[in-house]
Amino acid sequence: MRAMILAAGRGERMRPLTDHTPKPLLPVAGKPLIVWHIERLVSAGITDIVINHAWLGEKIESALGDGAAFGASLTYSPETKALETAGGIARALPLLGGRPFLVMNGDVWCDWSPNFAYQQAQVLCDRNKKAWLLMVNNPEHHPHGDFYLDTTDELRHSNDSHTSRKLTFSGIGVYQPALFSDLGNAPARLAPVLRAAMEAHEVIGAHYNGYWVDVGTPNRLQALEHKLQAPPLSGKS
């Protein structure tokens, strides 16, 4: 199975930290944020990893190289201008192969294990679905969520009657290549692509209650730093 880490964003909310350092290389608890992703993927046996980049992308390639230092094989998908999430994935399709692949936003941190991606990839094939999304509880900065799970595991886009049931998309998903095959090389946002697929009953998902954070601001980066550096709670004897 192959994976893609999305790393092409400018990181405007992180400025001035991202003026000279691409957001995926910002350090957290002793190593760049993107290295946490790479190590977690490798630990799950996913070693073929594609990374797209735009802003200061040469620094990402220089820092990570071919991935051998992490036990991975890294391939890069450079963008002269950011193509948005769906556009970036579509551009990278030739590098991702013809089977379902895992995609992770480079600016989130989550303790979900990529080991589960294998099972979800098989489910997409068996049920003729195009996407599986990991959904999380709505954070304070995104209280209204994105999509809701129906009585099965299908995901639906916003509906006034289901507002209270909406969850937030974590930025982690497993996709069939066919979801992006018609997009070409133009910039394209992921949300409209997903909503169209939801209308065709082609998107499923699961609610994850573990630790997740959108590392989108310096304050959230600092909070994650404290979380990862905190000593584990000792059990009672």
ChimeraX commands (.cxc) that place a marker at each C-alpha (Angstrom):
marker #1 position 0.00,0.00,0.00 radius 0.5
marker #1 position 1.20,3.53,-0.76 radius 0.5
marker #1 position 0.61,6.74,1.14 radius 0.5
marker #1 position 0.70,10.45,0.41 radius 0.5
marker #1 position 1.49,13.26,2.83 radius 0.5
marker #1 position 0.07,16.63,1.81 radius 0.5
marker #1 position 2.76,19.26,2.39 radius 0.5
marker #1 position 2.14,22.00,-0.19 radius 0.5
marker #1 position 0.38,24.58,1.99 radius 0.5
marker #1 position 1.85,28.02,2.64 radius 0.5
marker #1 position 1.04,27.97,6.35 radius 0.5
marker #1 position -0.25,31.55,6.52 radius 0.5
marker #1 position -1.65,31.14,10.04 radius 0.5
marker #1 position 1.76,29.95,11.22 radius 0.5
marker #1 position 3.62,33.08,10.10 radius 0.5
marker #1 position 6.24,34.22,10.89 radius 0.5
marker #1 position 7.36,30.65,11.70 radius 0.5
marker #1 position 6.69,29.58,8.10 radius 0.5
marker #1 position 8.30,32.57,6.38 radius 0.5
marker #1 position 11.55,30.65,6.02 radius 0.5
marker #1 position 10.56,27.11,7.07 radius 0.5
marker #1 position 7.84,25.04,5.38 radius 0.5
marker #1 position 5.19,24.06,7.90 radius 0.5
marker #1 position 5.88,20.29,7.66 radius 0.5
marker #1 position 9.45,20.93,8.87 radius 0.5
marker #1 position 8.46,22.89,11.97 radius 0.5
marker #1 position 9.89,21.01,14.96 radius 0.5
marker #1 position 7.64,19.45,17.56 radius 0.5
marker #1 position 9.00,17.43,20.47 radius 0.5
marker #1 position 12.41,17.10,18.92 radius 0.5
marker #1 position 11.69,16.35,15.26 radius 0.5
marker #1 position 9.89,17.89,12.27 radius 0.5
marker #1 position 6.15,17.41,12.19 radius 0.5
marker #1 position 6.31,15.47,8.91 radius 0.5
marker #1 position 8.80,13.00,10.38 radius 0.5
marker #1 position 6.18,11.93,12.91 radius 0.5
marker #1 position 3.98,10.98,9.94 radius 0.5
marker #1 position 6.74,9.15,8.11 radius 0.5
marker #1 position 7.74,7.14,11.18 radius 0.5
marker #1 position 4.14,6.20,11.93 radius 0.5
marker #1 position 3.61,5.04,8.34 radius 0.5
marker #1 position 6.81,3.01,8.32 radius 0.5
marker #1 position 5.85,1.36,11.61 radius 0.5
marker #1 position 2.68,0.18,9.85 radius 0.5
marker #1 position 4.66,-1.26,6.96 radius 0.5
marker #1 position 3.77,1.57,4.57 radius 0.5
marker #1 position 7.13,2.61,3.18 radius 0.5
marker #1 position 6.30,3.94,-0.31 radius 0.5
marker #1 position 5.36,7.54,0.44 radius 0.5
marker #1 position 4.62,10.44,-1.90 radius 0.5
marker #1 position 5.02,14.01,-0.62 radius 0.5
marker #1 position 3.71,16.99,-2.57 radius 0.5
marker #1 position 5.15,20.42,-1.95 radius 0.5
marker #1 position 5.04,23.99,-3.23 radius 0.5
marker #1 position 6.17,26.64,-0.71 radius 0.5
marker #1 position 9.87,26.12,0.08 radius 0.5
marker #1 position 9.58,22.60,-1.26 radius 0.5
marker #1 position 13.29,22.31,-1.91 radius 0.5
marker #1 position 13.87,22.52,1.83 radius 0.5
marker #1 position 11.56,19.55,2.38 radius 0.5
marker #1 position 13.46,17.46,-0.17 radius 0.5
marker #1 position 16.80,18.53,1.30 radius 0.5
marker #1 position 15.75,17.64,4.85 radius 0.5
marker #1 position 14.15,14.27,4.09 radius 0.5
marker #1 position 16.10,13.06,1.07 radius 0.5
marker #1 position 15.05,9.72,-0.36 radius 0.5
marker #1 position 13.67,8.55,2.98 radius 0.5
marker #1 position 16.27,5.85,3.57 radius 0.5
marker #1 position 17.15,7.34,6.97 radius 0.5
marker #1 position 13.58,6.55,8.09 radius 0.5
marker #1 position 13.25,3.18,6.41 radius 0.5
marker #1 position 11.02,4.71,3.74 radius 0.5
marker #1 position 11.13,5.35,0.01 radius 0.5
marker #1 position 10.09,8.96,-0.56 radius 0.5
marker #1 position 8.94,10.35,-3.90 radius 0.5
marker #1 position 8.13,14.02,-4.40 radius 0.5
marker #1 position 5.36,15.68,-6.38 radius 0.5
marker #1 position 6.41,19.33,-6.76 radius 0.5
marker #1 position 3.83,21.99,-7.59 radius 0.5
marker #1 position 4.86,25.34,-9.06 radius 0.5
marker #1 position 1.74,26.71,-7.40 radius 0.5
marker #1 position -0.36,24.97,-4.80 radius 0.5
marker #1 position -3.09,22.89,-6.45 radius 0.5
marker #1 position -5.26,22.59,-3.33 radius 0.5
marker #1 position -5.85,19.17,-1.75 radius 0.5
marker #1 position -7.74,17.33,-4.50 radius 0.5
marker #1 position -5.65,18.91,-7.26 radius 0.5
marker #1 position -2.44,17.90,-5.53 radius 0.5
marker #1 position -3.61,14.31,-5.16 radius 0.5
marker #1 position -4.73,14.20,-8.80 radius 0.5
marker #1 position -1.31,15.39,-9.96 radius 0.5
marker #1 position 0.38,12.67,-7.90 radius 0.5
marker #1 position -1.81,9.80,-9.17 radius 0.5
marker #1 position 0.91,8.39,-11.47 radius 0.5
marker #1 position 3.08,7.98,-8.37 radius 0.5
marker #1 position 0.37,6.36,-6.26 radius 0.5
marker #1 position -0.49,3.36,-8.41 radius 0.5
marker #1 position -3.84,1.81,-9.27 radius 0.5
marker #1 position -4.88,0.57,-5.82 radius 0.5
marker #1 position -6.45,2.47,-2.91 radius 0.5
marker #1 position -3.95,4.69,-1.09 radius 0.5
marker #1 position -3.76,6.49,2.24 radius 0.5
marker #1 position -3.56,10.30,2.41 radius 0.5
marker #1 position -2.60,12.30,5.49 radius 0.5
marker #1 position -2.59,16.07,5.87 radius 0.5
marker #1 position 0.92,17.16,6.76 radius 0.5
marker #1 position -0.36,19.70,9.31 radius 0.5
marker #1 position -2.33,17.37,11.59 radius 0.5
marker #1 position -1.17,15.05,14.35 radius 0.5
marker #1 position -3.14,11.97,15.31 radius 0.5
marker #1 position -2.44,8.80,17.28 radius 0.5
marker #1 position -4.60,6.72,14.92 radius 0.5
marker #1 position -2.62,3.79,13.56 radius 0.5
marker #1 position -2.14,3.54,9.78 radius 0.5
marker #1 position -2.29,-0.25,10.24 radius 0.5
marker #1 position -6.06,0.10,9.88 radius 0.5
marker #1 position -5.68,1.59,6.39 radius 0.5
marker #1 position -5.14,-1.83,4.87 radius 0.5
marker #1 position -8.56,-3.01,6.03 radius 0.5
marker #1 position -10.28,0.13,4.80 radius 0.5
marker #1 position -8.62,-0.17,1.40 radius 0.5
marker #1 position -10.04,-3.67,1.05 radius 0.5
marker #1 position -13.47,-2.48,2.14 radius 0.5
marker #1 position -13.46,0.18,-0.60 radius 0.5
marker #1 position -12.73,-2.49,-3.19 radius 0.5
marker #1 position -15.26,-4.99,-1.83 radius 0.5
marker #1 position -18.09,-2.45,-1.56 radius 0.5
marker #1 position -17.28,-0.35,-4.64 radius 0.5
marker #1 position -16.77,2.84,-2.63 radius 0.5
marker #1 position -14.36,5.63,-3.52 radius 0.5
marker #1 position -13.35,7.09,-0.16 radius 0.5
marker #1 position -13.05,6.26,3.53 radius 0.5
marker #1 position -12.60,9.19,5.93 radius 0.5
marker #1 position -11.44,9.27,9.53 radius 0.5
marker #1 position -13.77,11.58,11.43 radius 0.5
marker #1 position -13.03,13.17,14.81 radius 0.5
marker #1 position -14.86,15.21,17.43 radius 0.5
marker #1 position -15.29,18.87,16.55 radius 0.5
marker #1 position -12.48,21.03,17.98 radius 0.5
marker #1 position -13.14,24.43,19.51 radius 0.5
marker #1 position -11.95,26.23,16.38 radius 0.5
marker #1 position -14.32,24.19,14.14 radius 0.5
marker #1 position -17.43,23.64,16.28 radius 0.5
marker #1 position -19.90,22.93,13.48 radius 0.5
marker #1 position -18.02,20.03,11.87 radius 0.5
marker #1 position -17.98,18.90,8.25 radius 0.5
marker #1 position -19.97,15.71,7.58 radius 0.5
marker #1 position -22.14,13.27,9.49 radius 0.5
marker #1 position -22.34,9.49,9.61 radius 0.5
marker #1 position -25.72,8.02,8.78 radius 0.5
marker #1 position -27.14,4.95,10.52 radius 0.5
marker #1 position -24.64,2.78,8.67 radius 0.5
marker #1 position -21.09,3.95,7.99 radius 0.5
marker #1 position -21.89,6.19,5.02 radius 0.5
marker #1 position -20.93,9.84,5.23 radius 0.5
marker #1 position -23.24,12.67,4.20 radius 0.5
marker #1 position -22.57,16.34,3.74 radius 0.5
marker #1 position -24.20,19.05,5.81 radius 0.5
marker #1 position -27.92,19.02,6.34 radius 0.5
marker #1 position -29.75,21.33,8.74 radius 0.5
marker #1 position -31.60,18.41,10.31 radius 0.5
marker #1 position -28.32,16.68,11.15 radius 0.5
marker #1 position -26.23,19.64,12.34 radius 0.5
marker #1 position -25.83,18.25,15.85 radius 0.5
marker #1 position -24.44,14.98,14.45 radius 0.5
marker #1 position -21.72,16.49,12.28 radius 0.5
marker #1 position -18.11,15.54,12.89 radius 0.5
marker #1 position -14.82,17.03,11.67 radius 0.5
marker #1 position -12.80,15.43,8.89 radius 0.5
marker #1 position -9.40,14.62,10.34 radius 0.5
marker #1 position -7.46,15.07,7.10 radius 0.5
marker #1 position -6.77,11.31,7.03 radius 0.5
marker #1 position -8.46,9.17,4.40 radius 0.5
marker #1 position -8.15,6.18,2.11 radius 0.5
marker #1 position -9.10,6.82,-1.52 radius 0.5
marker #1 position -9.63,5.03,-4.78 radius 0.5
marker #1 position -7.68,6.66,-7.65 radius 0.5
marker #1 position -10.96,6.99,-9.58 radius 0.5
marker #1 position -12.12,9.71,-7.18 radius 0.5
marker #1 position -9.53,12.08,-8.67 radius 0.5
marker #1 position -8.96,10.75,-12.18 radius 0.5
marker #1 position -11.10,13.39,-13.93 radius 0.5
marker #1 position -9.60,16.47,-12.24 radius 0.5
marker #1 position -6.62,17.08,-14.52 radius 0.5
marker #1 position -3.89,19.44,-13.32 radius 0.5
marker #1 position -6.02,22.39,-12.24 radius 0.5
marker #1 position -6.35,23.49,-8.61 radius 0.5
marker #1 position -9.25,21.68,-6.95 radius 0.5
marker #1 position -10.49,21.59,-3.38 radius 0.5
marker #1 position -11.27,18.26,-1.77 radius 0.5
marker #1 position -14.59,19.12,-0.10 radius 0.5
marker #1 position -16.62,19.54,-3.34 radius 0.5
marker #1 position -15.16,16.29,-4.69 radius 0.5
marker #1 position -16.20,14.48,-1.53 radius 0.5
marker #1 position -19.67,16.00,-1.46 radius 0.5
marker #1 position -20.29,14.85,-5.03 radius 0.5
marker #1 position -19.16,11.34,-4.13 radius 0.5
marker #1 position -21.40,11.39,-1.05 radius 0.5
marker #1 position -24.39,12.15,-3.26 radius 0.5
marker #1 position -23.56,8.94,-5.14 radius 0.5
marker #1 position -23.23,6.97,-1.85 radius 0.5
marker #1 position -19.53,6.38,-2.49 radius 0.5
marker #1 position -18.03,7.67,0.78 radius 0.5
marker #1 position -17.82,5.81,4.07 radius 0.5
marker #1 position -16.08,6.64,7.32 radius 0.5
marker #1 position -15.54,6.02,11.00 radius 0.5
marker #1 position -15.58,8.13,14.16 radius 0.5
marker #1 position -12.26,8.16,16.00 radius 0.5
marker #1 position -12.10,9.25,19.64 radius 0.5
marker #1 position -8.33,9.32,20.07 radius 0.5
marker #1 position -5.99,12.30,20.16 radius 0.5
marker #1 position -6.05,14.55,17.10 radius 0.5
marker #1 position -5.01,18.15,16.54 radius 0.5
marker #1 position -4.98,20.45,13.54 radius 0.5
marker #1 position -1.55,22.03,13.95 radius 0.5
marker #1 position -2.59,25.21,12.21 radius 0.5
marker #1 position -1.44,27.95,14.57 radius 0.5
marker #1 position 1.59,28.59,16.81 radius 0.5
marker #1 position -0.58,28.07,19.90 radius 0.5
marker #1 position -1.71,24.62,18.70 radius 0.5
marker #1 position 1.87,23.73,17.81 radius 0.5
marker #1 position 2.93,24.66,21.33 radius 0.5
marker #1 position 0.06,22.66,22.84 radius 0.5
marker #1 position 1.10,19.60,20.82 radius 0.5
marker #1 position 4.70,20.08,21.97 radius 0.5
marker #1 position 3.57,20.01,25.59 radius 0.5
marker #1 position 1.36,16.97,24.94 radius 0.5
marker #1 position 4.16,14.93,23.37 radius 0.5
marker #1 position 6.78,15.92,25.93 radius 0.5
marker #1 position 4.58,15.29,28.96 radius 0.5
marker #1 position 5.68,12.22,30.96 radius 0.5
marker #1 position 3.22,9.31,30.82 radius 0.5
marker #1 position 0.93,8.96,33.81 radius 0.5
marker #1 position 2.15,6.24,36.11 radius 0.5
marker #1 position -0.34,3.58,37.10 radius 0.5
marker #1 position -1.44,3.06,40.65 radius 0.5
marker #1 position 0.13,0.15,42.51 radius 0.5
marker link #1:1,2 radius 0.2
marker link #1:2,3 radius 0.2
marker link #1:3,4 radius 0.2
marker link #1:4,5 radius 0.2
marker link #1:5,6 radius 0.2
marker link #1:6,7 radius 0.2
marker link #1:7,8 radius 0.2
marker link #1:8,9 radius 0.2
marker link #1:9,10 radius 0.2
marker link #1:10,11 radius 0.2
marker link #1:11,12 radius 0.2
marker link #1:12,13 radius 0.2
marker link #1:13,14 radius 0.2
marker link #1:14,15 radius 0.2
marker link #1:15,16 radius 0.2
marker link #1:16,17 radius 0.2
marker link #1:17,18 radius 0.2
marker link #1:18,19 radius 0.2
marker link #1:19,20 radius 0.2
marker link #1:20,21 radius 0.2
marker link #1:21,22 radius 0.2
marker link #1:22,23 radius 0.2
marker link #1:23,24 radius 0.2
marker link #1:24,25 radius 0.2
marker link #1:25,26 radius 0.2
marker link #1:26,27 radius 0.2
marker link #1:27,28 radius 0.2
marker link #1:28,29 radius 0.2
marker link #1:29,30 radius 0.2
marker link #1:30,31 radius 0.2
marker link #1:31,32 radius 0.2
marker link #1:32,33 radius 0.2
marker link #1:33,34 radius 0.2
marker link #1:34,35 radius 0.2
marker link #1:35,36 radius 0.2
marker link #1:36,37 radius 0.2
marker link #1:37,38 radius 0.2
marker link #1:38,39 radius 0.2
marker link #1:39,40 radius 0.2
marker link #1:40,41 radius 0.2
marker link #1:41,42 radius 0.2
marker link #1:42,43 radius 0.2
marker link #1:43,44 radius 0.2
marker link #1:44,45 radius 0.2
marker link #1:45,46 radius 0.2
marker link #1:46,47 radius 0.2
marker link #1:47,48 radius 0.2
marker link #1:48,49 radius 0.2
marker link #1:49,50 radius 0.2
marker link #1:50,51 radius 0.2
marker link #1:51,52 radius 0.2
marker link #1:52,53 radius 0.2
marker link #1:53,54 radius 0.2
marker link #1:54,55 radius 0.2
marker link #1:55,56 radius 0.2
marker link #1:56,57 radius 0.2
marker link #1:57,58 radius 0.2
marker link #1:58,59 radius 0.2
marker link #1:59,60 radius 0.2
marker link #1:60,61 radius 0.2
marker link #1:61,62 radius 0.2
marker link #1:62,63 radius 0.2
marker link #1:63,64 radius 0.2
marker link #1:64,65 radius 0.2
marker link #1:65,66 radius 0.2
marker link #1:66,67 radius 0.2
marker link #1:67,68 radius 0.2
marker link #1:68,69 radius 0.2
marker link #1:69,70 radius 0.2
marker link #1:70,71 radius 0.2
marker link #1:71,72 radius 0.2
marker link #1:72,73 radius 0.2
marker link #1:73,74 radius 0.2
marker link #1:74,75 radius 0.2
marker link #1:75,76 radius 0.2
marker link #1:76,77 radius 0.2
marker link #1:77,78 radius 0.2
marker link #1:78,79 radius 0.2
marker link #1:79,80 radius 0.2
marker link #1:80,81 radius 0.2
marker link #1:81,82 radius 0.2
marker link #1:82,83 radius 0.2
marker link #1:83,84 radius 0.2
marker link #1:84,85 radius 0.2
marker link #1:85,86 radius 0.2
marker link #1:86,87 radius 0.2
marker link #1:87,88 radius 0.2
marker link #1:88,89 radius 0.2
marker link #1:89,90 radius 0.2
marker link #1:90,91 radius 0.2
marker link #1:91,92 radius 0.2
marker link #1:92,93 radius 0.2
marker link #1:93,94 radius 0.2
marker link #1:94,95 radius 0.2
marker link #1:95,96 radius 0.2
marker link #1:96,97 radius 0.2
marker link #1:97,98 radius 0.2
marker link #1:98,99 radius 0.2
marker link #1:99,100 radius 0.2
marker link #1:100,101 radius 0.2
marker link #1:101,102 radius 0.2
marker link #1:102,103 radius 0.2
marker link #1:103,104 radius 0.2
marker link #1:104,105 radius 0.2
marker link #1:105,106 radius 0.2
marker link #1:106,107 radius 0.2
marker link #1:107,108 radius 0.2
marker link #1:108,109 radius 0.2
marker link #1:109,110 radius 0.2
marker link #1:110,111 radius 0.2
marker link #1:111,112 radius 0.2
marker link #1:112,113 radius 0.2
marker link #1:113,114 radius 0.2
marker link #1:114,115 radius 0.2
marker link #1:115,116 radius 0.2
marker link #1:116,117 radius 0.2
marker link #1:117,118 radius 0.2
marker link #1:118,119 radius 0.2
marker link #1:119,120 radius 0.2
marker link #1:120,121 radius 0.2
marker link #1:121,122 radius 0.2
marker link #1:122,123 radius 0.2
marker link #1:123,124 radius 0.2
marker link #1:124,125 radius 0.2
marker link #1:125,126 radius 0.2
marker link #1:126,127 radius 0.2
marker link #1:127,128 radius 0.2
marker link #1:128,129 radius 0.2
marker link #1:129,130 radius 0.2
marker link #1:130,131 radius 0.2
marker link #1:131,132 radius 0.2
marker link #1:132,133 radius 0.2
marker link #1:133,134 radius 0.2
marker link #1:134,135 radius 0.2
marker link #1:135,136 radius 0.2
marker link #1:136,137 radius 0.2
marker link #1:137,138 radius 0.2
marker link #1:138,139 radius 0.2
marker link #1:139,140 radius 0.2
marker link #1:140,141 radius 0.2
marker link #1:141,142 radius 0.2
marker link #1:142,143 radius 0.2
marker link #1:143,144 radius 0.2
marker link #1:144,145 radius 0.2
marker link #1:145,146 radius 0.2
marker link #1:146,147 radius 0.2
marker link #1:147,148 radius 0.2
marker link #1:148,149 radius 0.2
marker link #1:149,150 radius 0.2
marker link #1:150,151 radius 0.2
marker link #1:151,152 radius 0.2
marker link #1:152,153 radius 0.2
marker link #1:153,154 radius 0.2
marker link #1:154,155 radius 0.2
marker link #1:155,156 radius 0.2
marker link #1:156,157 radius 0.2
marker link #1:157,158 radius 0.2
marker link #1:158,159 radius 0.2
marker link #1:159,160 radius 0.2
marker link #1:160,161 radius 0.2
marker link #1:161,162 radius 0.2
marker link #1:162,163 radius 0.2
marker link #1:163,164 radius 0.2
marker link #1:164,165 radius 0.2
marker link #1:165,166 radius 0.2
marker link #1:166,167 radius 0.2
marker link #1:167,168 radius 0.2
marker link #1:168,169 radius 0.2
marker link #1:169,170 radius 0.2
marker link #1:170,171 radius 0.2
marker link #1:171,172 radius 0.2
marker link #1:172,173 radius 0.2
marker link #1:173,174 radius 0.2
marker link #1:174,175 radius 0.2
marker link #1:175,176 radius 0.2
marker link #1:176,177 radius 0.2
marker link #1:177,178 radius 0.2
marker link #1:178,179 radius 0.2
marker link #1:179,180 radius 0.2
marker link #1:180,181 radius 0.2
marker link #1:181,182 radius 0.2
marker link #1:182,183 radius 0.2
marker link #1:183,184 radius 0.2
marker link #1:184,185 radius 0.2
marker link #1:185,186 radius 0.2
marker link #1:186,187 radius 0.2
marker link #1:187,188 radius 0.2
marker link #1:188,189 radius 0.2
marker link #1:189,190 radius 0.2
marker link #1:190,191 radius 0.2
marker link #1:191,192 radius 0.2
marker link #1:192,193 radius 0.2
marker link #1:193,194 radius 0.2
marker link #1:194,195 radius 0.2
marker link #1:195,196 radius 0.2
marker link #1:196,197 radius 0.2
marker link #1:197,198 radius 0.2
marker link #1:198,199 radius 0.2
marker link #1:199,200 radius 0.2
marker link #1:200,201 radius 0.2
marker link #1:201,202 radius 0.2
marker link #1:202,203 radius 0.2
marker link #1:203,204 radius 0.2
marker link #1:204,205 radius 0.2
marker link #1:205,206 radius 0.2
marker link #1:206,207 radius 0.2
marker link #1:207,208 radius 0.2
marker link #1:208,209 radius 0.2
marker link #1:209,210 radius 0.2
marker link #1:210,211 radius 0.2
marker link #1:211,212 radius 0.2
marker link #1:212,213 radius 0.2
marker link #1:213,214 radius 0.2
marker link #1:214,215 radius 0.2
marker link #1:215,216 radius 0.2
marker link #1:216,217 radius 0.2
marker link #1:217,218 radius 0.2
marker link #1:218,219 radius 0.2
marker link #1:219,220 radius 0.2
marker link #1:220,221 radius 0.2
marker link #1:221,222 radius 0.2
marker link #1:222,223 radius 0.2
marker link #1:223,224 radius 0.2
marker link #1:224,225 radius 0.2
marker link #1:225,226 radius 0.2
marker link #1:226,227 radius 0.2
marker link #1:227,228 radius 0.2
marker link #1:228,229 radius 0.2
marker link #1:229,230 radius 0.2
marker link #1:230,231 radius 0.2
marker link #1:231,232 radius 0.2
marker link #1:232,233 radius 0.2
marker link #1:233,234 radius 0.2
marker link #1:234,235 radius 0.2
marker link #1:235,236 radius 0.2
marker link #1:236,237 radius 0.2
view
